[in-house]
Structures are given as C-alpha cells and as structure tokens.
Amino acid sequence: MASDNSANAIASGKVETSADRKYPAWVRHDLERDYYDKEWGIPITHETGMLERVCLEGFQAGLSWYTVLVKRPVFREVFADFVPEKLAAFTDDDVERLLHDKRIIRNNLKIRATVSNARLTLNLRERAAAGDESLAGFHLPNGLWVEPGLPAFIWSFLPESTITPKTLEEVPTQNDVSAAMSKAFKKLGGKFLGPTSCYALMCAIGMVDAHLLDSHRRGSSGLFTPEGELRRGL
C-alpha cells in the first residue's frame, strides 16, 4: 500500500524524485537507502521472514544495522535461508564451522541463539496446529494474513497507535510493549531478543511507524491512520 505522502503526490500529478526524499541520519549508504525505501516498515507476516528478522536483530545487538545488512546475503547462505526445519537441524559441528566463517559475525551465543530460535519456531508452529489460540493466524487491518506460530506471536503485540515523530530524537529505543514482547519471548524459550531489539524489530516490520512525519515512506505499512491510530479494517 502506498504511503499517504506518495498517494497525495500521485493525485496532484507531482512526480517524486530522489531530491524530494528525506532520509533519517542512520541512512548513510546506498544499501541502507535501498533497504529504507523498499523494506523498512513494511509488514512481514510469514514464518521464514519473521524468523530471519528475529535472528538478524539478535546479531545486530551491540552493532550497527549496516554491519548486519551488508552481511545478510551470507547469513542467508550459511543459515539455510532461515528455513526453520533446516536451521533447527544444525548441530554443534555446524556451530563450530560457523564460528570459523569470517564472512559472518562470529559470536557463539548469537549463532546458538539462531539455531535455538529456529527450534522454537517449529515448536510454536506445532502448538498453533494443536489448537493454541494465542498462536493462531489472523488478518491485519491492511488485509495481510499473519501466519500461525512465530508471526502470530510477534504480531500479537501490535499497538493501538504508533509514534508520530518529527525528529529522530522523538523515536525511542524501547517502550513498554517491546519490554513485554521480550519478556514473553524469553518465557517461551526465545534467545537474544531484548527490549531494544524488540523495538527495532517492531519498527522494521511496520508494527510501529517510525518514519518521520515528513518522510516519503510515512504510512507505508498501511496499518495506521495519518493521526497514528490503528486502522480498523480495509
């Protein structure tokens, strides 16, 4: 769904150019700019995509997102494209092999957390299939279907409203919702997803519209009204 800003530009006949676009300070490279324009803030509702996001947020802890983003193709290669069944089957030998792979972030705890979170993903899928209503799939207000299991768990924390920041200083690094998500994820057996990582995840998948009000990407998730309230349906 196009952002309100983009829709207004189209309606007025104005053709948007790169010069019209305003980027936050963390967008410093072409790779980040492309990610911001095409991915950041767009809902991810399928299992494999959500597992990848969860794991990459864990790898980002203490590092810049650019460090992770530039290595993402290799992460996908070595972690079996984050397909839960394949990743959950990794052994200690696989972990040891990855610890010697200079192309990725070689952190023992983060690598093991990635394998552990894949196993948790399978467990949550099985629980959903067995009738756990808290993990059942559902539709978002923009019509997207949230798959059962891990995606349903993450999206269950969708807030009733989003932030409406004019400056980057108005974008928090965590809040009560991200703290609750982190606590619940840990209780399930999840690894390496603290309150700050949870908030970054929420922004990345559009649960929070962290685009500044004058950004050309504001409203790109299709989940919130211009005033920041959660839409109630299509």
N, C-alpha and C positions, 0 to 999 in steps of 0.2 A: 504494500500500500504506500502510495506516495505521501511525503510529509505535507502538512498544511502549507508550508512555505513554497514547496515545489508546485503544489496544486494551484496556488494563487498566481505563481509566475506563469504557469501554462495558460490559465484563464485570461490573464492580462495580455498575453501574446509576447511576453518578455522571454527571451532566450537566455537561460542561465549560462554563464561562463565561469571558468576557474577563478577569475578575478572577483566574482561575486561571492565566492565561498569563504567562510570564516572557519578556521580550524582552532581547536584548543592547543595550548602550548605543548602538550605531550606529543602532538603530531609533528614530527621533525623530519621524517624521511618519506620517500615515495611509497615505501612498503606500508608504513603506518597510515599514510594518506589514503591509499587504496583500501586498506582494512577499514578505516573510518567511513569511507564513502559507501562501501559495499557490504560490510558485515557488522560493525559495532552497533549495538542497539537493535538488531534485527532478531526477532524471536527464534530460538532453536527449541524444537519440541520433540525431536526424535531421539531415541536412546543412544545411538552411537555418537551423534553430535554432542549430546549433553555430557556423555562420559568424557569425550575429548576435552570439552571446555572445563569440566571439573578438574581433570588431571593437569591441564596446562596452567590453570590458575594455581594449582599446587606447586608446579615448577616455578612459577613466577615469584613466589614468596621470597622477599628479600632482593629481588632483581627487577629490572625494567621489563615492561611488556615487549619492547623491541627485541630484547635478548631472546625471549621465547618465540616471538613471531618469526624472526629470521631463521630459527631452527625448526619451525613447525613441519616443513616437509620431511625432515629427517625423523622427527618424533613420530610422524605418521608411519614412516617406513619401519622403524625399529619396534614400534608398539602395535604392529599388525593392523594399522588403520583404526585403532581403538575399537575393533570389533570385540565385544565383551567375551564371547566364547573363546576366541583365540588368545586374547590377552590374559584371561583368567587361568589359562593352562600354562603360563610361564612358570618355570622352575627356578630354584636357586642358581642353577647353572646359567640360565638366561639372565638373571640379575647380575651375576658376576661378569658375563660377557658385556652387558651394557655399561657396567662400571669402567670398562676399558675402551669404550667407544667415545673418542674425543669429539665427535660431532654433536653430542648432546650435552646436557647439564648433568654431570656425573655426581649425583648426590644419592647415596644409598637409601636414605629414608624416603626421598621423593620417588625413586624408582620402585621401591617396595610398596609405597602407598598407591602407585598407579596400578600395580597388579592386584592389590587388595581391593581397590575401588571397583575394578572390573568384576571381581568375585562378588562384591556387594551388589553390583548392578544385576547380576544373574539372580541373586537371592531375592532382590526386590521384584524382579520380573515374575519369579515363581510365586511370591506372596500375592502379587496382583492377580495372577492367573487362578490362585486358590480362593480368591474372593475378598481379599483385603481391600475394603472400600477406600481407605485412605491413600491407596496407591493406584486407584482406578483411573483410566484415561478420561479426559474431558475436553470440551471446546473452550478456547479463549474467546473474549469478546470480539476479536477480529476474525473469528471463524476457524482459526487454526486448531487442529486436533493435537492434544498433548498425549503422547503415548503413555501407557501404564508403566509403573515401576519408577525408575530414577527420574525421568522427566516429570511425572506427576508429583513426585515428592518435592522436587525443586520448585515447580510452578505453584504448589500449594501455598507458597509464601508470597504470592503476587499481592502487592499492597493495594489499598483502595484509592491511593493517589500517588503521584510522583512529584519529585522535586521540580522546581521551575527556576533554575539558576540563570542569573545574568552574567556571573563571573565564575571562574574555576574555583575561587575561594568559597563559593557557596555550595560546592559539591563535597559532601562528607566522604570520609574513607570507610565508614561503617555506621550502622544505626541499630536500633533495637531489633528490627526484622532480620538483619544479617546475623546478629548475635544469636537470635533464636534458631535460625537455619543452621548455623554452625553447631550449636549445641545439639540439635536434633540429629544432624548428620553424624556427629560423633557417637551419639547414643545408638545409632543403627550399626555402628562399626566403621563408619567412614573415616578416611585419613586425610590429613593435610589440607583442610579447608576451614580456616579460622574466620572470624567475623569480617576482617578486612578483605580476605579472598572471596568470601561470600558476597560482599557488596560489589566487588569488582565483577563477579560473575553476573549478578543481577543487572548491572549496567550493560555488560557485554551482550546479554541475551534479551535486552529490552524490557525486563521486569521493572526497571527504573529507567525513565528517560533522562539520562544525564547530559544530553546535548544542551548546550546553552540556548537560551530563548531566541537568539538571532542566528543560530546555526541553520544551514541549509538542510540539515538532517533531522531537525527537531520534528517530532511526531512520526518518525519513520517506522516505529513499531506498530502503529495503528491501534494501540491499546488505550491511549489516554486522550481526553479532550484537550483543546488548547489551554484550558484553565488548569490542567493537571489532574483531573478526576478520571477514574477508571470508567471506560465506556461500558455500557450495559448490554451491548449486542450490536450486530450489524444494522 
